[in-house]
Amino acid sequence: MTLTPAARDRISAFWMLLPTFLLLFAFYLYPTFYNLELSFTDITLLQLRQGGDPVGFANYAEFLRSPSFLDIAINTVFWLTFVSVSLMLILGLLMALLLNSEFLQRIRMTTFARLVLLVPWATPPVVAVIAWRWLFDPTHGSINEALLWTGLISQPIAFLANLTTVWPAINTIIIWNSTPLVAVSLLAALQTIPEEQIEAAEIDGATRWQNFRFVTLPYLMPTLSILGLMSVIWTFNNFVYVWLATGAGPGTYTNVLATEIYIRAFTDLRIGYSSAIGVVMAVVMAAFGALYFRVSGLMDMQDRVG
């Protein structure tokens, strides 16, 4: 049988993509389905070889009915994700606008500012948390020493142990480490805006705010949409910042879904229960992604119609 050129191209593309599909299956799909299987058992860390007994949806029901579920959900959704990502996007946009401004060009600080901005981004999260723990230290930390010297406080504050300051402190670490990526990405998007459109808006009498609202922001929205989605996924699933900064403490005050998985799996040794929590996280992120793209698509359609 003689194949058409289009059929031969499809077959060639299939064979070229097959190794990638196999890698995806090996590193993503198989662990996902295996984790789903474990979530329906009572398997523990001590019985991985012999396996556990099927328990149906008991692990899911226990987690969703647990007294700590609401606190963990609020910590994960609001404090860890919403607050961090919102401030990350706002500050990243402001930094990008500053780096793209004529002011820095006039004082010849553009290159230096961009290099300084890359330092937090290039710092590994583990190193960033350790550095900030030292800065927040109530005995030797530079932040407390500066606040005491200026007279803003009369005694040191244990930022990572005080219930009123622990979440702002964690948010500070996340924002410091992650905002440069947002700023650099938005800066690249800003530099693709045609100068003719900005100049035309200024000639038509547009103010700076109107120029930003109706010319600059529409060009940035696709980049902001992708950055928002990726930042939410990365932050929602992040384990390093909370665990290394506070160990989910004081007590369990900063416990989030990622640290709850770790505690249940490696402290309580309940692999099946922790797998169920992981599946819940995956379902929440899948639902958020679908809703996010749906809303973004509707907004983009409205802008085109308008």
Summary of the structure (lengths in Angstrom):
residues: 306
radius of gyration: 24.5
end to end distance: 53.0
largest distance: 87.4
contacts: 876
relative contact order: 0.12
helix: 75%
strand: 1%
